[in-house]
């Protein structure tokens, strides 16, 4: 969802304003606030009247509006006869704004860096991304609220809403992690141990994100929620599964390396 372009909105003196990007008289990129486009006005009205969803805005914060994500949600809803739509992305169920912060951010401007640095722009300036098209990922968090509202209007049920961590626990990922943890005790080779430990590390990393930036929804049609067999999250699910340590004795130069695994020892020349 966050791959779609977004409109950046806020309130100014109680009225909806939209941010635009243009070139000034010196052919340099600038951002400015003005009245919203007709498309944005109609979308805000449509969400309020037809989806019964109020798109909340603030005076001191930008909120990303994602029209294309809403269109995609509607297409998916109409295409689905029976089944589930799983959405996981940066964001939350509700406004994604951060006070006095831009609604967008960018990553990966390594390509073309010399040309950008020659412009003497502040490193934190988001305008840097505009000077490096095709090499910068400009993105924004997703407000899942309108998507959930659209799905419900289209006859779907929100069978699960929550963080990515809550979703993974609900679908039984911890049980799989326990299997990995047990398998580590009898890993027959370094490759097996490495593969299992990396998977377990990934699980531990995600489960440790109590304030995960990722939000998730499971939107269903023609399926009883009970049939999905989501697990109830318990205190046991919040306990970490630590990866057993590996002892590596490198010894002297040009000698064999000894790797000690639980109950197993491998000699690698």
C-alpha positions in Angstrom: 0.0 0.0 0.0 2.8 2.4 0.8 4.1 2.1 -2.8 1.2 4.3 -4.0 1.5 8.1 -4.2 -0.1 10.0 -1.4 -1.7 13.5 -0.9 -0.4 15.4 2.1 -3.2 17.1 4.1 -3.6 19.2 7.2 -5.8 21.9 8.7 -4.9 25.5 8.4 -7.1 27.9 10.3 -9.7 25.2 10.5 -9.8 24.5 6.7 -8.4 21.5 4.8 -5.1 22.4 3.0 -3.1 20.2 0.6 0.7 20.3 0.0 1.9 20.7 -3.6 5.4 20.4 -5.1 6.5 22.8 -7.8 9.6 24.6 -9.2 10.3 28.2 -8.3 11.7 31.0 -10.5 15.2 29.6 -9.9 14.1 26.2 -11.2 14.4 24.7 -7.7 11.9 22.4 -6.0 9.7 24.0 -3.4 6.6 22.8 -1.4 3.6 24.9 -0.7 0.2 24.7 0.9 -3.0 25.6 -1.0 -6.7 24.5 -1.3 -7.2 20.8 -1.9 -8.0 19.5 -5.4 -11.6 18.7 -6.4 -10.6 15.0 -6.3 -9.4 15.2 -2.7 -12.5 17.2 -1.6 -14.8 14.6 -3.2 -12.9 11.7 -1.6 -13.1 13.2 1.9 -16.8 13.8 1.4 -17.3 10.3 0.1 -15.5 8.7 3.0 -17.7 10.6 5.4 -21.0 10.0 3.7 -20.7 6.5 2.2 -18.1 4.9 4.4 -19.1 6.7 7.6 -15.5 7.4 8.2 -14.2 10.7 9.4 -10.7 11.4 8.0 -9.2 13.3 10.9 -6.8 16.1 10.3 -4.7 18.3 12.6 -3.5 21.9 12.5 0.1 21.0 13.4 0.7 17.8 11.5 0.5 16.4 8.0 -1.7 13.4 7.3 -1.1 11.2 4.2 -4.2 10.4 2.1 -3.8 7.4 -0.1 -6.6 7.4 -2.8 -5.0 4.6 -4.9 -4.9 2.3 -1.9 -8.6 2.8 -1.3 -9.3 2.1 -5.0 -7.3 -1.1 -4.8 -9.1 -2.2 -1.7 -12.4 -1.8 -3.5 -11.2 -3.8 -6.5 -10.0 -6.6 -4.2 -13.3 -6.6 -2.3 -15.3 -6.9 -5.5 -13.1 -9.6 -6.9 -13.3 -11.8 -3.8 -16.0 -14.4 -3.7 -14.9 -16.2 -0.7 -11.6 -16.0 1.2 -9.4 -13.5 3.0 -7.4 -10.4 2.2 -4.3 -9.9 4.4 -2.8 -6.5 4.5 0.5 -5.8 6.4 2.3 -2.5 6.1 3.8 0.4 7.9 1.0 2.3 9.7 -1.9 2.0 12.0 -5.7 2.0 12.2 -6.2 5.7 12.3 -4.3 8.9 11.7 -0.6 8.3 10.9 0.5 11.9 11.6 3.5 12.9 13.8 3.4 16.3 15.3 5.5 18.9 13.3 6.8 16.1 11.1 6.3 15.6 7.3 3.9 12.9 6.2 6.5 11.4 4.0 10.1 10.2 4.3 12.7 8.9 1.9 15.4 6.2 1.8 18.2 5.1 -0.4 19.6 8.2 -2.1 23.0 6.7 -2.6 22.8 6.8 -6.4 23.5 10.3 -7.6 24.7 11.4 -4.1 27.5 13.6 -5.5 25.2 15.6 -7.6 22.8 16.0 -4.6 25.6 17.0 -2.2 26.7 19.7 -4.6 23.4 21.4 -4.1 24.3 22.0 -0.4 20.8 20.9 0.8 20.4 20.0 4.5 20.8 16.2 5.0 17.3 16.1 6.6 15.7 18.1 3.9 13.0 15.9 2.2 13.5 18.0 -1.0 16.7 15.9 -1.5 14.5 13.1 -2.8 13.0 15.3 -5.5 16.5 15.9 -7.0 17.2 12.2 -7.4 14.2 10.7 -9.2 14.2 6.9 -9.7 16.9 6.4 -7.0 15.0 7.4 -3.9 12.2 5.6 -2.1 9.6 8.2 -1.0 7.1 6.6 1.2 4.5 7.3 3.9 2.7 5.3 6.6 -0.7 3.8 5.8 -3.9 4.8 7.6 -5.8 1.5 7.6 -9.0 3.1 8.8 -10.4 4.0 5.4 -9.4 0.6 4.0 -11.2 -1.2 6.8 -14.3 1.0 6.3 -14.3 0.4 2.6 -14.1 -3.4 3.1 -16.9 -3.4 5.6 -19.1 -1.4 3.2 -18.3 -4.0 0.5 -19.6 -6.8 2.8 -16.3 -8.0 4.3 -15.6 -8.6 8.0 -12.5 -7.4 9.8 -11.6 -10.8 11.3 -8.4 -9.5 12.7 -6.9 -6.1 13.3 -3.7 -5.4 15.1 0.1 -5.1 15.0 2.2 -7.5 12.9 3.3 -9.0 16.1 -0.3 -9.8 17.2 -1.1 -11.2 13.7 1.9 -13.6 13.8 1.1 -14.8 17.2 -2.6 -15.3 16.3 -1.7 -17.5 13.3 0.5 -19.7 15.4 4.0 -18.5 14.5 5.3 -19.2 18.0 4.4 -22.9 17.6 6.6 -23.0 14.5 9.4 -21.2 16.4 9.2 -23.8 19.2 9.7 -26.5 16.5 12.8 -24.6 15.3 14.0 -24.3 18.8 13.8 -28.0 19.4 15.3 -28.8 16.1 18.4 -26.7 17.0 19.2 -29.2 19.8 19.9 -31.9 17.2 20.9 -29.9 14.1 23.0 -32.4 12.1 25.1 -29.8 10.3 26.3 -26.2 10.5 24.0 -25.3 7.5 21.0 -26.6 9.3 21.9 -24.9 12.5 22.6 -21.6 10.7 19.3 -21.7 8.8 17.2 -22.6 11.9 18.9 -20.0 14.1 18.4 -17.2 11.6 14.7 -18.1 11.4 14.5 -18.2 15.2 16.4 -14.9 15.4 13.9 -13.3 13.0 11.0 -14.5 15.1 12.6 -13.2 18.3 13.2 -9.8 16.6 9.6 -9.4 15.4 8.2 -10.7 18.7 10.3 -8.2 20.6 8.7 -5.3 18.7 5.9 -4.5 21.2 5.4 -1.2 19.4 5.8 -2.5 15.9 5.6 0.0 13.1 3.7 -2.6 11.0 -0.1 -2.9 11.2 -2.1 -5.9 9.9 -5.7 -6.7 8.9 -7.4 -9.9 7.9 -10.5 -9.0 5.9 -12.8 -11.9 5.1 -15.8 -12.8 3.0 -17.9 -15.9 3.2 -15.7 -17.3 6.0 -16.7 -17.8 9.6 -14.1 -16.2 11.9 -14.0 -19.4 14.0 -12.9 -21.4 11.0 -9.7 -19.3 10.9 -8.6 -20.7 14.2 -6.8 -17.7 15.5 -5.0 -18.3 18.7 -5.7 -16.4 21.9 -2.5 -14.6 22.9 -1.3 -15.6 26.4 1.6 -14.6 28.7 3.5 -17.7 27.4 3.5 -16.1 23.9 5.3 -13.1 25.3 8.3 -15.1 26.5 11.4 -15.0 24.4 12.8 -18.1 22.7 16.6 -17.6 22.7 18.9 -19.1 20.1 21.5 -21.4 21.8 25.0 -20.0 21.5 27.7 -21.4 19.3 31.2 -21.8 20.6 33.9 -21.1 18.0 37.5 -21.8 18.9 39.6 -20.5 16.1 42.8 -21.7 17.6 46.1 -20.8 15.9 46.5 -19.6 12.4 46.2 -22.3 9.7 44.6 -24.8 12.0 41.2 -26.4 12.0 38.2 -24.5 13.4 36.1 -26.3 16.0 32.4 -25.5 16.2 30.5 -26.9 19.2 26.8 -27.4 18.9 24.4 -28.7 21.5 25.4 -32.4 21.9 27.2 -32.3 18.5 30.8 -31.3 17.5 31.9 -30.7 13.9 35.5 -30.3 12.9 36.0 -28.1 9.8 39.4 -28.1 8.2 
